[in-house]
Amino acid sequence: MKAVTESTESIIKDIKRKTRRKFNAEEKIRIVLEGLRGEASIAEICRKEGIHQTQYYSWSKEFMQAGKKRLDGDTSREANSGEVKGLLKENASLKDLVADLSLKVQVLKKNLKGLE
């Protein structure tokens, strides 16, 4: 009976993990700003949005740190996942090109040695 309970719990965890709502940057900013306005308590906002208070506070901390960096003149930004995927794809194609060219160079060197 214990094995059935454990497998049931793991199935439920998998379902929750797959159906978890993902918030984009604009939604996170909206929620943090709503909390900063102080019109409603953080607990009420989190309940309404379906997030845990610790999640709100981590978003709030990230928001404040990003603002502080920007005001300090730090204009660099981290690459988003689309940019990273594009760079990884380009890197792979360049590696393939280098491998092809290296192979051609080796073949040409062998041919030159045969002519000597």
C-alpha positions as CSV (number, residue, x, y, z in Angstrom):
1,M,0.0,0.0,0.0
2,K,2.9,2.3,0.7
3,A,4.3,1.9,-2.8
4,V,0.9,2.9,-4.3
5,T,0.8,6.0,-2.1
6,E,4.3,7.1,-3.1
7,S,3.6,6.6,-6.8
8,T,0.4,8.6,-6.4
9,E,2.2,11.4,-4.7
10,S,4.9,11.5,-7.4
11,I,2.2,11.6,-10.1
12,I,0.5,14.5,-8.3
13,K,3.9,16.3,-8.0
14,D,4.5,15.8,-11.7
15,I,1.1,17.2,-12.6
16,K,1.6,20.2,-10.4
17,R,5.1,20.8,-11.9
18,K,3.8,20.6,-15.5
19,T,0.8,22.8,-14.8
20,R,2.7,25.4,-12.8
21,R,2.0,28.9,-14.1
22,K,5.0,30.8,-15.5
23,F,5.1,34.6,-15.1
24,N,6.7,36.7,-17.7
25,A,8.7,39.8,-16.8
26,E,5.8,42.2,-17.3
27,E,3.6,40.2,-14.9
28,K,6.3,40.0,-12.3
29,I,6.8,43.8,-12.5
30,R,3.1,44.5,-12.2
31,I,2.8,42.2,-9.2
32,V,5.8,43.8,-7.4
33,L,4.6,47.3,-8.2
34,E,1.2,46.5,-6.8
35,G,2.8,45.4,-3.6
36,L,4.9,48.5,-3.5
37,R,1.9,50.7,-3.8
38,G,0.6,49.4,-0.5
39,E,-3.1,49.4,-1.5
40,A,-3.4,45.8,-0.5
41,S,-1.4,43.6,1.8
42,I,1.3,41.3,0.3
43,A,-0.6,38.3,1.5
44,E,-3.7,39.4,-0.4
45,I,-1.8,40.1,-3.6
46,C,-0.1,36.7,-3.4
47,R,-3.4,34.9,-2.7
48,K,-5.0,36.7,-5.7
49,E,-2.1,35.9,-8.0
50,G,-1.7,32.4,-6.8
51,I,2.0,32.7,-5.7
52,H,3.7,32.2,-2.4
53,Q,4.9,35.2,-0.4
54,T,8.5,34.1,-0.6
55,Q,8.2,34.2,-4.4
56,Y,6.9,37.8,-4.2
57,Y,9.8,38.8,-2.0
58,S,12.4,37.2,-4.3
59,W,10.9,39.0,-7.3
60,S,10.8,42.2,-5.3
61,K,14.5,41.8,-4.3
62,E,15.5,41.1,-8.0
63,F,13.5,44.2,-9.1
64,M,15.2,46.4,-6.6
65,Q,18.7,45.1,-7.4
66,A,18.1,45.6,-11.1
67,G,16.9,49.1,-10.5
68,K,19.9,49.9,-8.3
69,K,22.3,48.5,-11.0
70,R,20.6,50.6,-13.7
71,L,20.8,53.8,-11.6
72,D,24.5,53.1,-10.9
73,G,25.0,53.3,-14.7
74,D,25.4,49.6,-15.3
75,T,23.8,49.2,-18.8
76,S,24.9,45.6,-19.4
77,R,22.3,43.0,-19.4
78,E,22.1,39.2,-19.4
79,A,21.3,37.4,-22.6
80,N,17.8,36.0,-22.8
81,S,17.2,32.3,-23.6
82,G,16.5,33.0,-27.3
83,E,19.8,34.8,-27.7
84,V,21.6,32.0,-25.9
85,K,20.0,29.3,-28.2
86,G,21.0,31.3,-31.3
87,L,24.6,31.7,-30.1
88,L,24.8,28.0,-29.3
89,K,23.5,27.1,-32.7
90,E,26.0,29.4,-34.4
91,N,28.8,28.0,-32.2
92,A,27.9,24.5,-33.3
93,S,27.9,25.4,-37.0
94,L,31.3,27.2,-36.6
95,K,32.7,24.2,-34.9
96,D,31.5,22.0,-37.8
97,L,33.1,24.4,-40.2
98,V,36.5,24.3,-38.4
99,A,36.4,20.5,-38.3
100,D,35.7,20.3,-42.0
101,L,38.5,22.8,-42.8
102,S,40.9,21.0,-40.5
103,L,40.1,17.7,-42.3
104,K,40.7,19.3,-45.7
105,V,44.0,20.7,-44.5
106,Q,45.2,17.3,-43.4
107,V,44.2,15.7,-46.7
108,L,46.0,18.4,-48.6
109,K,49.1,18.0,-46.5
110,K,49.1,14.2,-47.2
111,N,48.7,14.8,-50.9
112,L,51.6,17.3,-50.9
113,K,53.9,14.8,-49.1
114,G,53.0,12.2,-51.8
115,L,54.1,14.6,-54.5
116,E,57.5,15.2,-53.0
